[in-house]
Amino acid sequence: MNVTVTDSALEQMSTICDTNGYAAVRYSLNGGGCSGLIGKWQPELHYEPESGDITWKLGEDKVFVIDHFTIEYMYGATVDYGGDFMPAFKVGIPDRKSCGCGESFVLE
């Protein structure tokens, strides 16, 4: 696995889980969007591990999850959180073009 999740992203995900009682935050790429794959963020009240899930600990019993399908498209990716005016999660995947909305990636 060659995905970097920044400390600021992990801290924000942990805060979201703690504040809302979530067990996990999941990121997945799904068919659709204006470029072929669209990124989706989904909190989960209960986390049931699935085969191939890649996880990062957000505390004792909370995790950030990327599924096996998504991880195959994310070689060298960086997951970050930040911004000046409107902080947000950002996913950058080298060699994958994104559309103007920044949430959709080209399948090539």
C-alpha positions in Angstrom: 0.0 0.0 0.0 1.4 3.4 -1.0 -1.2 5.9 0.4 -0.3 8.8 2.7 -2.9 10.0 5.1 -1.7 13.3 6.8 -1.9 13.8 10.5 -4.4 16.7 10.0 -6.7 14.4 8.1 -6.5 11.7 10.7 -7.1 14.2 13.5 -10.2 15.6 11.7 -11.6 12.2 11.1 -11.0 11.3 14.8 -12.9 14.4 15.8 -15.8 13.7 13.5 -16.0 10.1 14.9 -15.8 11.3 18.5 -18.3 14.1 18.1 -20.9 12.0 16.3 -20.4 8.5 17.7 -19.1 7.0 14.5 -16.9 3.9 14.5 -15.4 4.6 11.0 -15.0 7.0 8.2 -14.8 5.3 4.8 -13.5 6.7 1.5 -14.4 4.9 -1.7 -14.3 5.5 -5.4 -17.5 4.6 -7.2 -18.5 4.6 -10.8 -20.0 7.9 -11.9 -19.1 11.6 -11.7 -18.1 13.6 -14.6 -14.8 11.7 -15.2 -15.5 8.0 -14.5 -14.9 7.6 -10.8 -16.3 9.8 -8.0 -15.0 9.9 -4.5 -17.4 9.3 -1.7 -16.9 10.0 2.1 -19.2 8.0 4.4 -19.3 7.8 8.2 -20.3 4.5 9.7 -21.9 3.9 13.1 -20.6 0.3 13.1 -17.6 -0.9 11.2 -17.7 -4.5 9.9 -14.3 -5.3 8.3 -14.5 -6.5 4.7 -11.9 -8.6 2.9 -9.2 -6.3 1.5 -10.0 -3.2 3.6 -7.1 -1.0 4.5 -7.4 0.9 7.8 -5.7 3.6 9.8 -6.4 3.9 13.5 -8.3 7.0 14.7 -8.1 6.0 18.3 -8.7 2.9 20.3 -11.8 1.7 18.5 -12.2 4.0 15.5 -10.7 3.6 12.0 -10.4 5.3 8.6 -11.2 2.8 5.9 -10.4 2.4 2.2 -11.9 -0.7 0.5 -10.0 -3.1 -1.8 -11.5 -1.7 -5.0 -10.6 1.9 -4.2 -7.1 1.2 -3.0 -6.2 -0.2 -6.4 -6.7 3.2 -8.0 -4.9 5.2 -5.3 -1.2 4.3 -5.7 0.8 7.2 -4.4 -2.3 9.1 -3.2 -2.4 11.6 -0.4 -5.4 12.2 1.8 -5.3 15.6 3.5 -7.5 18.0 5.4 -7.1 21.7 5.3 -7.7 25.0 3.5 -8.0 28.6 4.4 -11.5 29.7 3.7 -13.4 26.4 3.7 -11.4 23.5 5.1 -12.2 20.1 3.5 -10.8 16.7 2.9 -8.7 16.5 -0.3 -7.5 13.4 -2.1 -4.7 13.7 -4.6 -3.9 10.8 -6.8 -0.8 11.1 -9.1 -1.3 10.3 -12.7 -5.1 10.5 -12.4 -6.7 13.5 -13.9 -9.6 15.0 -11.9 -12.4 17.2 -13.2 -13.2 20.7 -12.1 -15.2 19.7 -9.1 -12.2 17.9 -7.6 -14.3 14.9 -6.5 -14.2 12.9 -9.7 -11.2 11.0 -11.3 -10.6 9.9 -14.9 -10.5 6.1 -15.4 -7.6 5.3 -17.7 
